[in-house]
């Protein structure tokens, strides 16, 4: 298997939320999914950052934040309607990588 390192890294990351294992890049994960024949969709994305005043509902300033990638994995029934949705520009992406890794591993194992 050409993308065995990526699969091993995902398994290691999924094994523990506090592991020092690094999450493979979204592009590497896409390559693995393509090799395994699992449907996926890759696109660029930008997180919009809003700053609000204390207790107020209006937006003081709004600007583009971090750039990243969106990877939708599984069947699509329209825009961003996939089994697994990963967005690396999301504020909590790095906090949830072990969860994404676990979901991807479950999908791969169930496909075999």
C-alpha positions, -999 to 999 in steps of 0.1 A, spaced: 0 0 0 14 33 -11 -1 54 18 6 29 46 24 56 66 -7 78 66 -29 49 77 -4 40 105 -4 77 117 -42 78 117 -43 46 138 -18 61 163 -36 94 165 -70 76 170 -57 55 199 -55 84 223 -68 120 226 -37 131 245 -12 112 223 18 131 209 11 115 175 7 140 147 -24 141 125 -16 135 89 -23 164 65 -57 166 49 -41 162 15 -23 129 27 -56 116 41 -73 124 7 -46 104 -11 -52 74 13 -90 76 8 -85 78 -30 -62 47 -29 -88 28 -9 -117 39 -32 -136 58 -5 -156 87 -18 -143 121 -7 -143 158 -16 -115 183 -10 -118 221 -12 -100 252 2 -117 271 30 -113 302 51 -125 308 86 -143 341 92 -135 357 125 -159 380 142 -152 402 172 -181 414 193 -184 440 220 -192 429 255 -229 420 257 -237 435 223 -251 416 194 -235 437 166 -203 428 150 -174 452 157 -152 438 130 -152 408 107 -122 395 87 -109 364 71 -90 343 95 -70 311 90 -69 294 56 -72 257 54 -88 227 37 -123 211 39 -124 174 34 -158 157 32 -156 119 35 -184 95 25 -216 98 5 -226 133 -5 -262 145 -9 -254 181 -16 -228 206 -5 -210 195 27 -234 167 35 -209 139 42 -204 112 68 -173 130 81 -166 167 77 -131 180 84 -122 217 82 -87 226 91 -96 263 93 -120 256 121 -110 269 155 -114 235 172 -99 213 144 -67 206 162 -85 198 194 -107 172 176 -81 155 154 -81 123 175 -119 121 169 -116 126 132 -88 100 130 -111 75 149 -140 81 125 -118 76 95 -103 44 108 -138 30 116 -148 39 80 -117 22 65 -121 -9 87 -158 -13 79 -150 -10 41 -126 -40 42 
